[in-house]
Amino acid sequence: MRRSLVTVWVVTVATTPAGGDQLIYQYEAATTPYHSSAGWIIADACDPPCSESVVGGRFRLQWPQAGNLANYDYAIATPPQLPPPTLWVEWRFRSNHPLGPNFTGCDAAFAAHFGATHEVTNMYGDAAISSSGPGFIEPLPFNDFHTYRYESTDGQNFRVWANGKLVTDSGPNSADNGAAYIQLRGHGGCISDQVPNMVNEWDYVRYGTLSEGEQIIAVDPPDGVFTPEQYSAFDRFAVTFNAPNFVPISGISIEVTGGVAPAVTFVRRRDNDGPETFEVVLDRALPPNERTRFTFTDGSTVNIVEYDYRPPPPPIPAVSGWGIPVMAALLTALGCVIARHSVVGRRGGP
């Protein structure tokens, strides 16, 4: 079987001791949010026509027609309890409602309040809109799970990404009352903006504190060798760090020794990815017969992944059924010529 060789180098350059983001809490949607093991409270109940269910390890809200708002709150810190010094919050969500005429209030949303920041990210099946502005990402792959992430290093400034694309980069926009909380919101659509059997589905909600020093410890494909049958086009790969981490598109640079360098389209978690692993999706396959370098810059830590993609050589043309007797005849004729010259040479001797 022909195989294409991909040689992988992973290099980490860290100017801080190896560490990484800390995971404080995770809701993996194996139950409803307000189950005692999850710790959320109901702020606005999912009343009919809204229905709740847990399907395949995901929390689902569903409305057969335009319906009400469903709200679930989780307290990260309530005074006199101190909030964490830094905060990241990440959630994975999908909706079957495309962006319509109303940019807010007709599909799901996620709120994060930390320090003097308050962000409400409105999420449709193919778009993300920040309430803090300016922030608008479209199009996202419709009805797919998208990875959203909020980060604040100081409770004053924050950023939000959707699949690694920056949605908003904002400053203080709320009074700092010492509380920190998150809110999961589902919505069944509006009278003028709805779809039948609307679904909001949540894969997880996680949060923790930010740090530096994460190191890549694995890449996928892991062994550097793949067959064309397995990967028709090498246009994505996954990286795993030694601690929870996420690097947005702006933190990944690409260099190639020749040809056209691909660009990063998405950075996202896949089904069953933990907080240490994410997938990098490219807009095209790696250029063949070239070395491609991916540099992941996260604060003062730099991780480098290099792929040396060598497609298989073209196959040697097979000899056809007619070619075998023709080749045999040519070899026979060549043998006769050599034999004749050998006899003539002997006769012409002294």
ZAVEXZA-247773 format. One record per residue (C-alpha): residue in three letters; x, y, z. Coordinates in pm, 1 decimal, padded with zeros to 6 digits. Example, Ala and Ser with C-alpha at 12.3 -4.5 7.8 and 13.67 -1.06 7.14 Angstrom:
2
SITE resn       px       py       pz
SITE  Ala  01230.0 -00450.0  00780.0
SITE  Ser  01367.0 -00106.0  00714.0
! end
This chain:
350
SITE resn       px       py       pz
SITE  Met  00000.0  00000.0  00000.0
SITE  Arg  00138.5  00340.6 -00094.1
SITE  Arg  00188.4  00573.5  00199.2
SITE  Ser  00244.7  00947.9  00228.3
SITE  Leu  00507.1  01045.0  00483.9
SITE  Val  00450.8  01336.5  00718.8
SITE  Thr  00743.7  01404.9  00947.6
SITE  Val  00648.7  01600.7  01257.6
SITE  Trp  00867.4  01817.7  01479.6
SITE  Val  00724.8  01964.5  01799.4
SITE  Val  00930.6  02234.3  01970.0
SITE  Thr  00836.7  02435.0  02279.8
SITE  Val  01012.7  02756.7  02378.9
SITE  Ala  00890.1  02878.2  02718.9
SITE  Thr  01019.5  03184.2  02901.8
SITE  Thr  00803.3  03099.0  03204.2
SITE  Pro  00798.7  02776.4  03404.4
SITE  Ala  00577.6  02507.3  03258.5
SITE  Gly  00225.6  02558.4  03390.9
SITE  Gly -00096.9  02637.5  03215.7
SITE  Asp -00458.4  02736.9  03258.8
SITE  Gln -00635.1  02586.3  03557.7
SITE  Leu -00973.3  02415.8  03522.9
SITE  Ile -01199.0  02505.7  03815.7
SITE  Tyr -01540.3  02385.9  03700.2
SITE  Gln -01692.8  02181.4  03420.5
SITE  Tyr -02050.5  02104.1  03330.6
SITE  Glu -02036.9  01823.8  03073.0
SITE  Ala -02415.4  01818.7  03009.8
SITE  Ala -02469.1  01466.6  03141.4
SITE  Thr -02759.1  01607.8  03345.7
SITE  Thr -02978.0  01915.8  03338.9
SITE  Pro -02791.4  02226.9  03458.7
SITE  Tyr -02998.4  02254.9  03776.9
SITE  His -02922.4  01898.6  03889.6
SITE  Ser -02753.6  01900.0  04228.6
SITE  Ser -02431.5  01768.7  04075.2
SITE  Ala -02412.4  02061.5  03830.3
SITE  Gly -02498.2  02350.0  04060.6
SITE  Trp -02693.8  02586.8  03836.1
SITE  Ile -03023.4  02744.6  03936.6
SITE  Ile -03329.9  02809.4  03723.2
SITE  Ala -03377.7  03181.8  03659.7
SITE  Asp -03647.8  03145.1  03390.4
SITE  Ala -03814.8  02805.4  03364.3
SITE  Cys -03846.0  02608.6  03042.5
SITE  Asp -04226.7  02616.7  03037.8
SITE  Pro -04434.1  02471.1  02750.3
SITE  Pro -04392.9  02473.2  02459.1
SITE  Cys -04028.1  02452.8  02571.7
SITE  Ser -03898.0  02107.3  02665.7
SITE  Glu -03573.2  01991.8  02826.8
SITE  Ser -03382.2  01669.4  02769.3
SITE  Val -03033.9  01519.6  02786.9
SITE  Val -02949.6  01344.7  02461.4
SITE  Gly -02614.2  01176.2  02400.6
SITE  Gly -02444.0  01366.5  02680.6
SITE  Arg -02579.0  01704.8  02567.6
SITE  Phe -02837.5  01932.6  02723.6
SITE  Arg -03113.5  02012.5  02476.4
SITE  Leu -03387.0  02275.9  02475.3
SITE  Gln -03654.3  02236.0  02208.5
SITE  Trp -03958.1  02434.5  02095.2
SITE  Pro -04211.5  02305.2  01835.6
SITE  Gln -04306.3  02667.1  01766.7
SITE  Ala -04191.7  03009.0  01883.2
SITE  Gly -04152.9  02988.0  02257.1
SITE  Asn -04028.3  03140.6  02575.1
SITE  Leu -03690.5  03214.7  02725.8
SITE  Ala -03516.1  02957.6  02947.3
SITE  Asn -03242.9  03084.0  03181.3
SITE  Tyr -02994.5  02905.3  03407.0
SITE  Asp -02750.4  03087.5  03638.3
SITE  Tyr -02426.0  02971.2  03796.4
SITE  Ala -02248.3  03170.2  04068.1
SITE  Ile -01869.8  03170.6  04036.9
SITE  Ala -01826.2  03396.8  04339.9
SITE  Thr -02069.2  03583.7  04564.1
SITE  Pro -01945.6  03841.3  04819.0
SITE  Pro -01781.0  03805.5  05061.1
SITE  Gln -01630.9  03520.6  04857.9
SITE  Leu -01356.7  03656.4  04632.5
SITE  Pro -01369.3  03589.8  04257.5
SITE  Pro -01070.8  03427.7  04086.4
SITE  Pro -00789.5  03666.6  03982.5
SITE  Thr -00837.7  03583.6  03613.6
SITE  Leu -01111.6  03404.0  03427.6
SITE  Trp -01169.6  03200.5  03116.7
SITE  Val -01510.2  03053.6  03032.9
SITE  Glu -01568.2  02818.1  02742.5
SITE  Trp -01883.2  02658.3  02606.6
SITE  Arg -01977.3  02450.3  02303.7
SITE  Phe -02317.2  02513.4  02146.1
SITE  Arg -02526.7  02456.2  01836.9
SITE  Ser -02861.0  02585.2  01706.9
SITE  Asn -03073.3  02505.8  01403.7
SITE  His -03191.8  02868.1  01379.9
SITE  Pro -03008.0  03072.0  01112.6
SITE  Leu -02949.5  03441.8  01165.1
SITE  Gly -03265.8  03631.5  01074.4
SITE  Pro -03380.0  03993.5  01083.6
SITE  Asn -03330.5  04020.7  01461.4
SITE  Phe -02970.1  04011.6  01578.9
SITE  Thr -03055.6  03959.1  01946.9
SITE  Gly -03328.5  03797.2  02151.4
SITE  Cys -03450.5  03533.7  01905.2
SITE  Asp -03198.8  03256.8  01976.1
SITE  Ala -02963.3  03150.4  02253.0
SITE  Ala -02718.8  03364.8  02448.0
SITE  Phe -02445.1  03322.1  02705.4
SITE  Ala -02361.0  03583.5  02969.1
SITE  Ala -02041.5  03625.0  03170.8
SITE  His -02000.1  03879.3  03451.2
SITE  Phe -01654.2  03923.8  03602.5
SITE  Gly -01513.6  04233.5  03770.5
SITE  Ala -01614.3  04537.7  03567.5
SITE  Thr -01698.3  04329.6  03259.8
SITE  His -02038.0  04204.8  03149.2
SITE  Glu -02071.0  04027.9  02817.7
SITE  Val -02375.1  03871.0  02652.1
SITE  Thr -02283.8  03671.4  02342.1
SITE  Asn -02584.7  03608.3  02118.0
SITE  Met -02556.5  03283.1  01927.2
SITE  Tyr -02738.1  03168.3  01615.6
SITE  Gly -02686.1  02854.9  01411.6
SITE  Asp -02448.6  03039.8  01179.4
SITE  Ala -02348.5  03362.2  01358.2
SITE  Ala -02223.1  03514.7  01683.9
SITE  Ile -02302.6  03869.8  01796.0
SITE  Ser -02155.8  04046.0  02099.8
SITE  Ser -02368.1  04279.1  02310.7
SITE  Ser -02052.5  04472.9  02399.0
SITE  Gly -01981.8  04561.4  02035.6
SITE  Pro -01848.6  04588.1  01787.4
SITE  Gly -01860.6  04216.2  01742.4
SITE  Phe -02016.7  04008.8  01467.1
SITE  Ile -01898.5  03678.3  01321.1
SITE  Glu -02073.9  03528.2  01017.5
SITE  Pro -02095.0  03282.5  00860.9
SITE  Leu -02023.3  02991.1  01091.0
SITE  Pro -02102.5  02639.6  00965.5
SITE  Phe -02477.4  02614.9  01009.4
SITE  Asn -02616.4  02386.5  01281.1
SITE  Asp -02267.5  02269.0  01383.8
SITE  Phe -02127.8  02281.6  01734.2
SITE  His -01922.1  02597.7  01777.3
SITE  Thr -01660.4  02664.0  02043.2
SITE  Tyr -01703.9  02993.6  02228.9
SITE  Arg -01453.4  03139.5  02473.5
SITE  Tyr -01445.3  03440.7  02707.2
SITE  Glu -01117.0  03555.4  02866.6
SITE  Ser -01027.0  03834.1  03108.2
SITE  Thr -00688.2  03872.2  03273.3
SITE  Asp -00787.0  04159.9  03503.6
SITE  Gly -01165.4  04193.5  03531.1
SITE  Gln -01140.6  04515.5  03330.5
SITE  Asn -01076.5  04403.9  02972.9
SITE  Phe -01204.0  04094.4  02797.8
SITE  Arg -01221.8  03911.6  02468.6
SITE  Val -01465.5  03661.8  02321.5
SITE  Trp -01395.7  03419.3  02036.8
SITE  Ala -01615.1  03191.4  01825.9
SITE  Asn -01422.5  02898.6  01675.2
SITE  Gly -01104.4  03099.2  01733.4
SITE  Lys -01234.8  03408.9  01552.4
SITE  Leu -01243.6  03727.3  01759.2
SITE  Val -01599.3  03840.8  01830.7
SITE  Thr -01520.3  04131.5  02063.0
SITE  Asp -01224.8  04296.2  02238.3
SITE  Ser -01375.8  04527.9  02498.2
SITE  Gly -01302.8  04722.8  02814.5
SITE  Pro -01493.4  04789.8  03135.9
SITE  Asn -01867.1  04810.7  03078.5
SITE  Ser -02024.0  04731.3  03415.0
SITE  Ala -02000.4  04815.4  03783.1
SITE  Asp -01773.1  04584.8  03980.1
SITE  Asn -01996.8  04457.1  04259.6
SITE  Gly -01757.6  04180.7  04361.1
SITE  Ala -01972.3  03907.3  04210.2
SITE  Ala -01883.8  03674.3  03925.4
SITE  Tyr -02137.1  03456.8  03747.4
SITE  Ile -02230.6  03296.8  03416.7
SITE  Gln -02570.0  03246.7  03256.8
SITE  Leu -02690.4  02997.3  02997.5
SITE  Arg -02990.0  03114.8  02797.1
SITE  Gly -03206.5  02936.7  02546.1
SITE  His -03477.9  03095.1  02336.2
SITE  Gly -03749.8  02949.2  02116.9
SITE  Gly -03743.8  03230.5  01861.4
SITE  Cys -03964.7  03529.6  01795.6
SITE  Ile -04299.2  03552.3  01617.2
SITE  Ser -04127.4  03723.1  01322.9
SITE  Asp -03810.8  03513.1  01342.9
SITE  Gln -03855.8  03144.6  01413.9
SITE  Val -03802.3  02795.7  01273.1
SITE  Pro -04018.4  02488.4  01338.8
SITE  Asn -03885.1  02247.8  01600.5
SITE  Met -03614.8  02485.9  01710.7
SITE  Val -03324.8  02328.5  01901.4
SITE  Asn -03059.7  02478.5  02130.9
SITE  Glu -02800.8  02220.9  02237.6
SITE  Trp -02512.0  02254.8  02485.1
SITE  Asp -02215.2  02018.6  02492.9
SITE  Tyr -02032.0  02165.0  02793.1
SITE  Val -01958.1  02475.1  02998.9
SITE  Arg -01613.3  02505.7  03161.9
SITE  Tyr -01424.6  02780.5  03338.5
SITE  Gly -01095.4  02836.5  03516.1
SITE  Thr -00803.0  03073.6  03563.4
SITE  Leu -00552.2  03188.7  03302.6
SITE  Ser -00180.2  03121.4  03312.2
SITE  Glu  00109.8  03055.9  03075.3
SITE  Gly  00359.7  02784.2  03002.0
SITE  Glu  00141.4  02525.3  02828.0
SITE  Gln  00340.1  02284.5  02613.5
SITE  Ile  00225.1  02073.8  02320.0
SITE  Ile  00271.9  01708.5  02407.5
SITE  Ala  00092.8  01540.5  02115.9
SITE  Val -00035.4  01602.4  01765.4
SITE  Asp -00291.3  01410.9  01563.9
SITE  Pro -00208.5  01238.4  01324.8
SITE  Pro  00027.3  01110.6  01595.5
SITE  Asp  00274.2  00890.2  01408.5
SITE  Gly  00354.8  01114.9  01113.8
SITE  Val  00242.2  00858.9  00854.7
SITE  Phe -00094.4  00840.3  00686.8
SITE  Thr -00241.9  00675.9  00380.0
SITE  Pro -00428.1  00864.7  00106.7
SITE  Glu -00729.5  00649.5  00190.4
SITE  Gln -00729.6  00787.3  00545.2
SITE  Tyr -00670.4  01153.1  00458.9
SITE  Ser -00782.8  01260.2  00114.8
SITE  Ala -00647.9  01609.0  00192.0
SITE  Phe -00432.3  01704.5  00488.2
SITE  Asp -00627.7  02016.2  00587.0
SITE  Arg -00664.0  01979.8  00963.8
SITE  Phe -00485.9  01845.2  01268.5
SITE  Ala -00526.6  01844.0  01645.7
SITE  Val -00285.9  01946.9  01919.3
SITE  Thr -00285.0  01841.6  02283.3
SITE  Phe -00122.0  02046.2  02557.7
SITE  Asn -00001.4  01937.2  02900.2
SITE  Ala -00266.9  02159.5  03063.8
SITE  Pro -00596.8  02321.8  02965.1
SITE  Asn -00532.2  02572.0  02687.6
SITE  Phe -00679.9  02743.8  02385.5
SITE  Val -00497.6  02943.4  02118.1
SITE  Pro -00713.5  03161.4  01889.1
SITE  Ile -00650.3  03205.6  01517.5
SITE  Ser -00457.8  03527.8  01581.2
SITE  Gly -00208.8  03330.0  01792.6
SITE  Ile -00116.6  03087.9  01510.9
SITE  Ser  00126.2  03183.7  01234.0
SITE  Ile  00212.2  02967.2  00932.4
SITE  Glu  00524.5  02949.9  00718.3
SITE  Val  00601.8  02720.7  00425.0
SITE  Thr  00928.3  02656.3  00241.4
SITE  Gly  00746.7  02690.0 -00090.2
SITE  Gly  00403.6  02704.2 -00245.0
SITE  Val  00101.2  02879.7 -00099.0
SITE  Ala  00066.5  02872.7  00277.6
SITE  Pro -00272.9  02762.7  00410.0
SITE  Ala -00468.6  02986.1  00647.0
SITE  Val -00641.9  02883.8  00967.9
SITE  Thr -01020.5  02883.0  00926.1
SITE  Phe -01128.5  02756.4  01269.2
SITE  Val -00983.7  02659.4  01605.2
SITE  Arg -01238.5  02445.3  01786.9
SITE  Arg -01303.7  02154.5  02019.0
SITE  Arg -01433.9  01834.7  01867.5
SITE  Asp -01673.9  01583.3  02020.0
SITE  Asn -01521.8  01447.9  02341.2
SITE  Asp -01219.9  01680.1  02336.2
SITE  Gly -01101.0  01774.2  02682.0
SITE  Pro -00979.3  02126.0  02768.4
SITE  Glu -00623.5  02030.0  02667.5
SITE  Thr -00701.6  01940.9  02303.3
SITE  Phe -00832.8  02139.9  02008.8
SITE  Glu -00850.6  02104.6  01632.2
SITE  Val -00693.5  02343.6  01381.5
SITE  Val -00890.1  02357.9  01053.0
SITE  Leu -00720.6  02501.5  00742.1
SITE  Asp -00864.0  02654.2  00427.3
SITE  Arg -00662.9  02418.7  00205.2
SITE  Ala -00439.7  02114.3  00224.1
SITE  Leu -00072.4  02143.0  00310.5
SITE  Pro  00144.1  02209.5  00002.7
SITE  Pro  00311.3  01887.3 -00112.2
SITE  Asn  00688.0  01840.5 -00101.2
SITE  Glu  00724.7  02138.3  00133.5
SITE  Arg  00773.6  02190.2  00502.4
SITE  Thr  00495.5  02379.3  00681.9
SITE  Arg  00561.8  02539.2  01019.8
SITE  Phe  00282.2  02628.9  01263.7
SITE  Thr  00384.2  02859.6  01548.6
SITE  Phe  00147.1  02877.9  01845.9
SITE  Thr  00209.9  03190.9  02053.5
SITE  Asp  00034.5  03212.1  02387.8
SITE  Gly  00171.4  03489.3  02605.3
SITE  Ser  00541.5  03426.3  02650.9
SITE  Thr  00516.9  03061.8  02543.3
SITE  Val  00585.3  02952.8  02187.6
SITE  Asn  00507.8  02604.5  02055.0
SITE  Ile  00612.3  02499.7  01704.6
SITE  Val  00469.4  02214.5  01498.4
SITE  Glu  00625.8  02134.3  01160.9
SITE  Tyr  00488.6  01900.3  00897.5
SITE  Asp  00705.8  01776.6  00611.8
SITE  Tyr  00451.7  01646.7  00364.3
SITE  Arg  00589.1  01405.0  00103.4
SITE  Pro  00320.3  01255.0 -00120.7
SITE  Pro  00391.2  00912.4 -00269.9
SITE  Pro  00585.1  00901.2 -00598.5
SITE  Pro  00380.6  00833.2 -00911.9
SITE  Pro  00338.0  00460.7 -00975.7
SITE  Ile  00554.4  00284.8 -01233.8
SITE  Pro  00337.4  00209.3 -01539.2
SITE  Ala  00241.5 -00155.0 -01554.6
SITE  Val  00335.0 -00364.9 -01861.4
SITE  Ser  00019.3 -00446.4 -02058.5
SITE  Gly -00072.8 -00786.5 -02194.8
SITE  Trp  00044.5 -00687.0 -02547.7
SITE  Gly  00362.0 -00534.9 -02405.2
SITE  Ile  00497.0 -00866.6 -02274.6
SITE  Pro  00519.5 -01049.3 -02613.1
SITE  Val  00647.2 -00730.9 -02782.3
SITE  Met  00919.0 -00696.3 -02520.2
SITE  Ala  01004.8 -01065.3 -02555.5
SITE  Ala  01034.8 -01027.4 -02935.5
SITE  Leu  01262.6 -00724.1 -02895.4
SITE  Leu  01485.5 -00909.1 -02651.8
SITE  Thr  01501.2 -01209.0 -02890.3
SITE  Ala  01596.8 -00983.3 -03182.1
SITE  Leu  01860.3 -00808.7 -02972.8
SITE  Gly  02000.9 -01148.5 -02873.8
SITE  Cys  02024.6 -01253.7 -03238.1
SITE  Val  02207.7 -00935.1 -03331.4
SITE  Ile  02456.8 -00982.5 -03047.7
SITE  Ala  02510.1 -01349.1 -03145.1
SITE  Arg  02564.6 -01258.1 -03515.9
SITE  His  02820.6 -00992.9 -03430.2
SITE  Ser  02995.7 -01243.2 -03206.3
SITE  Val  03023.0 -01499.6 -03492.7
SITE  Val  03142.7 -01240.6 -03744.9
SITE  Gly  03407.5 -01126.2 -03501.2
SITE  Arg  03545.0 -01479.7 -03467.7
SITE  Arg  03556.2 -01535.0 -03846.7
SITE  Gly  03742.0 -01214.3 -03906.9
SITE  Gly  04022.9 -01309.3 -03666.9
SITE  Pro  04382.9 -01408.7 -03764.1
! end
